[in-house]
Amino acid sequence: MRHAPAVSVLCHGRGWHGCQAAVLGLAAAVWVAWALSHLQADKLAGWLASCSVGISCAALAWRPSARLAVWLVWDGARWTANDQVMRVELMLDLADTLLIRLSRVADQDRRARFSSIWIGLSRREAGVAWHGLRVALYGQPRRAVDISAGPACP
């Protein structure tokens, strides 16, 4: 079996963070609209308040994530993100977009074993490293599956 080639990609994840900010803004707008409908407020005032709160929350949620950039490197044996050894798991593959979860290795820092970062990566952002990145993500060893519970399908 051949091993995956070494690959490195700079991940900004702006699309993923934009989706998160939009969902947070939408949730805030819906909550305000629901609260104002129970207070029987004027519909136009409720609509304007909901929109302004939603846009404000989305802007606040987007701002901190704009600085996030991760240099993801596969050297053929291990994954590193910004020079820290990480466990990388492919969570979602949409052909042109990947959703990746980065978790610190438990041996490195015991307090941080449950902390993780989610990064969205597009084909356009990865550029020529796209194929190598996908090969490395799919070629890494899988964890053993517990089959003691029985078959998954009837």
C-alpha positions as CSV (number, residue, x, y, z in Angstrom):
1,M,0.0,0.0,0.0
2,R,1.3,3.4,-0.9
3,H,1.4,6.2,1.7
4,A,-0.2,9.6,1.2
5,P,2.2,12.3,-0.1
6,A,3.3,15.2,2.1
7,V,1.0,18.2,1.8
8,S,0.5,21.6,3.3
9,V,-2.4,24.0,3.1
10,L,-3.2,27.4,4.6
11,C,-6.8,27.2,5.8
12,H,-8.7,30.4,6.5
13,G,-12.1,28.7,6.7
14,R,-14.0,31.9,5.9
15,G,-16.9,30.2,4.3
16,W,-17.5,27.9,7.3
17,H,-17.2,30.8,9.8
18,G,-19.5,32.9,7.6
19,C,-22.1,30.1,7.8
20,Q,-21.7,30.0,11.6
21,A,-22.1,33.8,11.9
22,A,-25.2,33.7,9.6
23,V,-26.8,31.0,11.7
24,L,-26.1,32.9,14.9
25,G,-27.5,36.1,13.5
26,L,-30.6,34.3,12.2
27,A,-31.2,32.6,15.6
28,A,-30.9,36.0,17.3
29,A,-33.3,37.6,14.9
30,V,-35.9,34.7,15.3
31,W,-35.6,34.9,19.1
32,V,-36.3,38.7,19.0
33,A,-39.2,38.3,16.6
34,W,-40.7,35.6,18.8
35,A,-40.3,37.7,22.0
36,L,-41.8,40.8,20.4
37,S,-44.7,38.8,19.0
38,H,-45.6,37.6,22.5
39,L,-45.4,41.2,23.7
40,Q,-47.8,42.1,20.8
41,A,-45.5,44.8,19.5
42,D,-46.0,46.6,16.2
43,K,-45.1,44.3,13.2
44,L,-42.9,46.9,11.5
45,A,-41.1,47.7,14.6
46,G,-40.6,44.0,15.4
47,W,-39.4,43.3,11.9
48,L,-36.8,46.2,12.1
49,A,-35.7,45.2,15.6
50,S,-35.3,41.6,14.5
51,C,-33.3,42.5,11.4
52,S,-31.0,44.9,13.3
53,V,-30.3,42.4,16.1
54,G,-29.7,39.6,13.6
55,I,-27.3,41.7,11.6
56,S,-25.5,42.9,14.7
57,C,-25.1,39.4,16.1
58,A,-23.8,38.1,12.8
59,A,-21.3,40.9,12.5
60,L,-20.0,40.3,16.1
61,A,-19.8,36.5,15.5
62,W,-17.9,37.1,12.2
63,R,-15.3,39.5,13.6
64,P,-13.3,37.2,15.8
65,S,-13.2,34.4,13.2
66,A,-11.7,36.7,10.6
67,R,-8.2,36.4,12.2
68,L,-8.3,32.6,12.2
69,A,-5.7,31.0,9.9
70,V,-4.3,27.5,10.3
71,W,-1.3,26.1,8.5
72,L,-2.3,22.4,8.1
73,V,0.6,20.1,7.3
74,W,0.8,16.3,6.6
75,D,4.4,15.1,6.6
76,G,3.6,11.5,5.7
77,A,3.4,10.3,9.3
78,R,1.5,12.9,11.3
79,W,-0.6,16.0,11.1
80,T,0.4,19.4,12.4
81,A,-1.5,22.6,12.6
82,N,0.5,25.8,13.3
83,D,3.4,23.5,14.4
84,Q,1.3,21.6,17.0
85,V,0.7,17.9,16.6
86,M,-3.0,17.3,15.9
87,R,-5.5,14.6,15.2
88,V,-7.4,15.4,12.0
89,E,-10.8,14.0,11.2
90,L,-12.7,14.5,8.0
91,M,-16.2,15.2,9.1
92,L,-18.0,16.2,5.9
93,D,-17.0,15.9,2.2
94,L,-19.1,17.9,-0.3
95,A,-16.8,17.3,-3.2
96,D,-15.6,20.9,-3.5
97,T,-15.7,21.7,0.3
98,L,-14.3,19.8,3.2
99,L,-15.2,20.2,6.9
100,I,-12.3,19.1,9.0
101,R,-12.1,18.7,12.8
102,L,-8.7,19.3,14.4
103,S,-8.1,18.0,17.9
104,R,-5.0,18.2,20.0
105,V,-3.3,14.9,20.8
106,A,-4.1,13.9,24.3
107,D,-0.5,13.2,25.3
108,Q,0.5,16.7,24.5
109,D,-1.9,18.5,26.9
110,R,-4.3,16.6,29.1
111,R,-6.6,19.5,29.7
112,A,-7.1,20.1,26.0
113,R,-8.0,16.6,24.9
114,F,-11.6,17.6,24.3
115,S,-10.9,20.9,22.7
116,S,-11.2,20.9,18.9
117,I,-11.3,23.4,16.0
118,W,-13.5,23.0,13.0
119,I,-12.1,24.2,9.7
120,G,-14.0,24.5,6.4
121,L,-11.8,24.2,3.4
122,S,-12.7,24.8,-0.3
123,R,-11.1,23.5,-3.4
124,R,-10.3,27.1,-4.5
125,E,-8.6,27.8,-1.2
126,A,-6.4,24.7,-1.3
127,G,-5.4,25.2,-4.9
128,V,-3.0,22.7,-6.3
129,A,-2.7,20.9,-2.9
130,W,-6.4,19.8,-3.1
131,H,-5.8,16.3,-4.4
132,G,-2.9,15.6,-2.1
133,L,-5.0,16.8,0.9
134,R,-7.9,14.6,0.1
135,V,-5.5,11.6,-0.4
136,A,-3.9,12.3,3.0
137,L,-7.3,12.7,4.7
138,Y,-8.7,9.5,3.3
139,G,-5.4,7.5,3.5
140,Q,-4.8,8.0,7.2
141,P,-5.4,5.0,9.4
142,R,-8.9,4.6,10.7
143,R,-9.8,3.8,14.3
144,A,-11.1,0.4,15.2
145,V,-14.9,0.1,15.3
146,D,-16.6,-1.6,18.3
147,I,-18.7,-4.4,16.8
148,S,-19.7,-5.9,20.2
149,A,-23.1,-4.1,20.0
150,G,-24.1,-6.2,16.9
151,P,-24.7,-5.3,13.3
152,A,-25.6,-1.7,12.4
153,C,-28.1,-2.8,9.7
154,P,-30.8,-5.5,10.2
